[in-house]
Amino acid sequence: MWSLYLKFVEDIDFDRTPLPELIVILVVVGFQFLLLGLFAEIIIRTNSKSVHREQSSDIKEVFENL
């Protein structure tokens, strides 16, 4: 909307504004957030599997000792 306003009302080209740089920065930051969430999910899933294995073996030992 803003770029259309600048183009048709103010007669300013889109290239002469800071909007293209802002768009590029926001796309890069969004991509980094996406990758950060993906890596966090992978780390949590790989660590939780080892924790569940340890807990299940501890529970088996407790029941065997009873």
N, C-alpha and C positions, 0 to 999 in steps of 0.2 A: 504494500500500500504506500509506504513512504517513498519508495523509488518511483512509483507511478506519479505521485504528487510532485516530486522533484522534476521529473521528466516533462510533464505536461503543463504544470502550473508555473514552476520556477524556471523552466527551460535550462536545467542543469543535467549534464550527462551523468550516468551512473558511475562511469569510470573516474570522475572527478570528486567523488565522495569517499569517505572511509568505509563504506558499506562492504565492498568486495573483500577487503582485508579482514573485516569483522566476521564475515561469513566463513572465510577460510579458517580463522582462529577457532570459531565455534565448532566447525566440523571436526577439526583436529582434536579439540578437547573432548567432544562427544565420543569420538573413536577411542580415545585413551580411557575414558570412563567405561566404555563397553569392554575393552580388553582387561581393565582392572577387575571388573566384575566377573569376567570369565575366569581369569587366573585365580581369584579368590574362591570361586566355586570349585575349581579343580583342587585347590589346596585343602579346602574344607572336606571335600568328599574323600580324598586320599587319606587324610589324617583320621577321619571319623571311622573308616573301615578298620584301621589298625587298633583304634581305641575299643571298638565293639568286639574285636577278636580277643583283646586282653581281658575285657570285662566278662565275656562269656566263659573264658577259661577259668577266671577267678570264681565265678558262680559254680562251675562244675566242681572245683576243688572244695568249696565250702560244703556242697551237698555230699561229696564223697567222704569228707571227714565226719559228717554227722552219722 
